[in-house]
Amino acid sequence: MTFLTYAGAALAEIAGCFAFWSWLRLGRSAWWALPGLAALAAFAVLLTRVDSPAAGRAFAAYGGVYVAASVLWLWLAEGQRPDRWDLAGGAICLAGTAIILLGRR
């Protein structure tokens, strides 16, 4: 369930940030900020749903999921095929996420 929550949070954060990117970098209407703000609020709510006694650990583990999801966004939403460095970086970040989440405590 944690991975699904992280995946939902990543989608919401990337979509929210992309809405602002579209407005400020691609010249789209300022109205793009409204769904962007809603998506970023959903991201924050979803991240609080992760079962972790420490916010910092939940945020650190999420970071790897965010990087990998951003590479996927690059490909699916922006039509830019990730290169081997994008894929390697995403895989390393996911390995870090796994270490943080699955480490013995």
N, C-alpha and C positions, 0 to 999 in steps of 0.2 A: 504494500500500500504506500510505503514511503516513496518508492520510485515513481508511482503514478502521481503522487502529490507534487514531487519535484518536477516531473514532466509538465504538469499543468501550470505550475509556477513559472517554469521556463517559457512556455508558450505565451503566457500572459505578459511576462516582463519583456520578452523580445517584441511582441506585437505592440505593446505600449511604447517602447522606445522607437520602434520603426514608425509609428504614427508621428512622433515628433521629428524623426529623421525626414519623413515625407514632407512635413510642413516646412521645416527649417532648411533642409538641404535640397529637396527636390521641387520646391516652389508650390507645393499643394496648399490648399486653403487652411487657414488657421483653425477651421472647424475640426481638422484632424486631431487637434489636441484633446477634444472631449472624449472620443473613444480611447485615446491614448491614456488619459488620466484614469478612466474606468478600468482599463486593462492593468495599469500599474497598481491600482487599489486591490484588484483581484489577486495579483501577484503577492502583495503583502499579506493578504488574508490567507492565501494558500500556504505560504511559507510558515505561518504560525501554526498550521495544522500538522506539521511534521512532529512525530513523536520523539522528542529529544529533551533531556533535562537542561541542556545548555544551548542558548541561542547561537553562540559563536560556532559550536560544532555543527549545528544544523545549517548555518549559513556557509561554512567552509565546505561541507559536503555538497551543498547545492551548487557551489561555484563550478565544479567539474561538469555537472549536468548542464549548467548554463552554457559553458563553452561548447560542449558537444551539440547541444540544441541549436546554438548559433551557427555552427557549421552546416547543420541540416537545413536551417532557415536560408542560409546562403544559397543552397542548392535548390530547394523546393519553392521558395517564395521569390528569390531574386534571379533564379535561372543561371547562377554561376556554379559551375561544377567544381567541387572542392579538389584541391590538388593533394598530393601525397603528404605534404607538410601540414595542411589543414587536418587531414584524417589522422595523422600521427599525433598531432597536438591534442585533438579531441580524445583519442584513445588514452593518451597519458593522463589527461584530466579525469577521465572516467575511472582509471585505475586509482588515482588519488581519492576520488569519491568513495570507491569500494574500500580502500584502506581505512578511511575515516569512519565509515558506517559499520564495517564488519570487524574492526579491531577489538581485541579483548580488552575489557575494562574491569 
